[in-house]
Amino acid sequence: MAKYIIVGGVAAGAAFAAKMRRLDERAEMVLFEKGPHVSYANCGLPYHVGGVIEKEESLLLHTPASLKARMNVDVQVNTEVLSINRANKSVRVKNLISGEEKDYRYDKLMLAPGGTAIRPDIPGSGLPEVFIIKDVVDTVNIKKFADEKKRGHVTVVGGGFIGLEMAENFHAHGFEVCVLEASEQVLPPFDYEMAAIVHNHMRDKGIDLRLGSKLKAIVKSTSGLELQLDKGLLHTDFVLMSIGVRPLTQLAVAAGLDIGATGGIKTNQYMQTSDPDIYAAGDAVEVTSFVTGRPQLVPLAGIANKQARAAAFHIAGRARKVYPVQGTAVVKVFDLTAAVTGSNEKTLKNNNIAYDKVYLHPLNHAGYYPGASQLSLKLLFSRDNGCILGAQVIGREGADKRIDVLSTAMFANLTIHDLGFLELAYAPPYSATRDPVNFAGDVAVEVVKNAYRQFFWDDCDMLDENKVFLVDARSPGEYKKGTIGKAVNIPLPEIRARLGEFPRDKDIYIFCLSGLRSYVSARILSQEGFTVYNLSGGYTSWEIADRDRKARAD
Ligand code: FAD
């Protein structure tokens, strides 16, 4: 009878146990978890703080007893695996309540220890009013503190997915919330101009968003905490540190297993480490990027689950390898959903991967059906072969569905040339006859076929009036409310009659609200012999970044 030992009992560890049991009914399985809980919903933790998930018990998907009953797994909580003896194929474990230490033999070992939430090495980061959120115990502590405090000011350090979820939930709880972010944008998997949509929305919701702001020290004051920033001071009642996770690799390092350049445990596609009897999965391992082919860390629950299952299949003799990772992710930030797949522009540039891009701001469903709202979509693709390199979609409704379609298309190696033909479900409350994904593909194809030239939101500041004639093709009413620089208003319906106003010695740079009217205008002008550039994403893309930059300058 084979003996499997599992280190860590949450996303990857529990998934491995479940799959392994279904594949091998006879095996002996022991799972060690150093915390008091197993198989809990870490992704739901922020929503317990905000009261959306009311009961702590709702976060606990299983108990040691239920895992024993259902999967016949011997689950030992409050028990830490201290070391691995590869020669003897055994682990040394310590019961953290009794202090007792014991050795357990294994045939196959699964390492699923996850990551550790990073506490920055700055004065005061260990104060009791400074929290992290990694597990149920952290969450209960934060909730208890917040419930007792009732009202006040909280600072979230870090604008990643979890930081923003926590900011929203503290706000729902009734706190004034400041988000401190050292870089110039929140949500690192997105590019700045897409993250700026989220910046604007967070400010609209009353969040004090401080970008490019570094925390240097935390000092206890008579009225709470004083945060020393590189730019001034901030008074707050408590702090949530959410600056990322680091793979937990001490056991693997001490056992001499290979560690990758990213600091995660190295595995093959079957999740075997450099020791074929030791597997690893989840936040502790490094993965290969689908787009760049390079190693990276992508701490997401779905990836942990797939890796754990792949390991179980391999042990059971049914090889099912994991694929490179696209990093598809989604987050709710107040009324917005922000979703992403593949690489962003920053990553493509850093890896010298040639790309082009389009921005669109279509409605999520037919405009005549009540409740339509705007989606903002950025598609990154190769001009050479049309392959999809990445996508980012943000909006009130329908962003998750569009990113899932684009992620699937990418996974299946479909190209921008296929997107326009995807047969996507349509009825007025859900989409349009041409879904935003079809639309994005068609626009990208036009770009690679050189049907028109594009310019982008960040080119607008650098246009040389001596060489460029900037035209706003929107209606006079829209123009009056604000335009870009010194653009001349020539609305689309007037273009044919006003052709004489377009200088022959300049390039025409044209825009409308989202790019469609200006595209039609560009077609007319090009056929009249002008060189025309269309603003991708139109005034909407420019205005998102302009609003963010103005808010930051205030
Ligand atoms: P974990 O789930 O962290 O489990 C590792 C376990 O191993 C821990 O319980 C730890 O105590 C135990 N352990 C470590 N060392 C030892 C040892 N030596 N002995 C015994 N036990 C040990 N991902 C998403 O995809 N979507 C989301 O919406 C999302 N939201 C999140 C929200 C929060 C607040 C957090 C914290 C994470 C979120 N994640 C989300 C990330 C996701 O939870 C992780 O990617 C996933 O849990 C990783 O699984 P894992 O098994 O590798 O690690």
Residues whose N, C-alpha, C, O or C-beta is under 5 A from the ligand:
A	BS01	FAD	V7 G8 G9 V10 A11 A12 G13 F32 E33 K34 G35 N42 C43 L45 P46 T79 E80 V81 A112 P113 G114 G115 I133 K134 I162 A281 G282 D283 A284 P299 L300 A301 G302 A304
